[in-house]
Amino acid sequence: MGTLTIEHANAMPAPTWHRLHMNDADIELPGGLAAAQQVEVSCEEGLRGEAGSFDAALTALDLRYASDTRAADSLPLAAQGLGDQPVASTADQGLSPVELTSVPTSAAHQVDDQAAPPAAIEDGSTDGATAMEDGALSLYQQQALENLYLAPSDVFTTGMGDEAREYLEFVAGEPIVFATCPGERTCATVRVEGVDGAANAAAIDVVAAPGSSLSLTIALDSPAPGTGVVGTRLRVFAGADAHVDVSCTQTLDDSWIALDDAGIVVDERARVQVRHIVLGAGRSYTGLDADLRGDDARLDIDTRYLGHGAQQRDFNYVAHQRGRRTVCNLDANGVLAGQSSKTLRGTIELVHGCKGSVGSEQETVLLADERVVNRTVPVILCDEDDVAGNHGATIGHVRPEQLLYLASRGISPDDAERLFITATYQGAAIDAPDVRTRAAVARLAATRGITLEEAVA
């Protein structure tokens, strides 16, 4: 059986880490897998929406922002903020985690996509209307400038990229659509289980109406032995003042490959919370791209992961903060043991015009074995001065004095590593959103010879 390769998945928006080969990932999948299309959906009556609801919501947002932009474009140049603006020098394209850009935009944050673009976009040059020296812009900066003239639907994407998204949509077939009513509070659950010798995936669309609240639980599990691909493609549109909580727990055995792809749009004063629990699968790929389009929008991402044996973990989180006073928090916490490897790319883009916005990303990694490979890539792209951007990582091995303390109490280094792994399973079981997910965590832990306490088993 041949292989199918998804190229340039989980790609960073500003590829600056060429020497370390961390800009993206090529995903090799078994060729010839059948599309199982076996997905379990549970939700309240009336929550299922019509196909095309997500695209319709994006189109409505396009029209609204085009109208706002036309109003802003009628203002004098000084009122639009299009007067003489300094141009930041191109950031170092080597190993610097921060890249600065400076491009003009209107007071409405976006430029009407029907307006004529500057000469730099028409002919690919960097002179003339942009008043920039030839070659002053990086590839990312050129793309960022072009995006200012595109509608929200034109810049929407998912974290793993087009190839991965199209593969998952092909495997999944007809999408599962959840559409809330204004002010409604509801919940839904989607379970995708491994089917031996097949690819099984769910394409999920969420459209949260203004003022509504939706809690979505996603479970990726393999209760029966086998090999194949298990995945989800998730698109979320959170309307004004809406609140969407997404919890995705992955408890696949090592013989499976997990693909988790998501794209999110957040409107005015809306809040989206995403929690990823990645415990299993021999190879696991997670990608998320978010567009904080409305003023006062907020996104919180909390990721917990475990790697042991020869497992591979690959994450890519991208957040574009376009609205004013937006907030984005990316937090990750993981344990790597055995000969496992992990790459986590976290990119926060503070777009020109997002005044008063705050972006923060933080990761804590415990390296429980000297053989593990950890790659942490925190990036902040900033083109606005009235913002706050923070990033950092805490990465380290168990200190020798800590191992000595444990040894004095009869706990060997191997036993200590097992304690860290057990604690990760224990935490995931305690925080599991439902009984079946908790049982899946306990099942996976049992395959490692770990018995969870009765209180969470």
Disulfide bonds with the S-S distance in Angstrom:
none
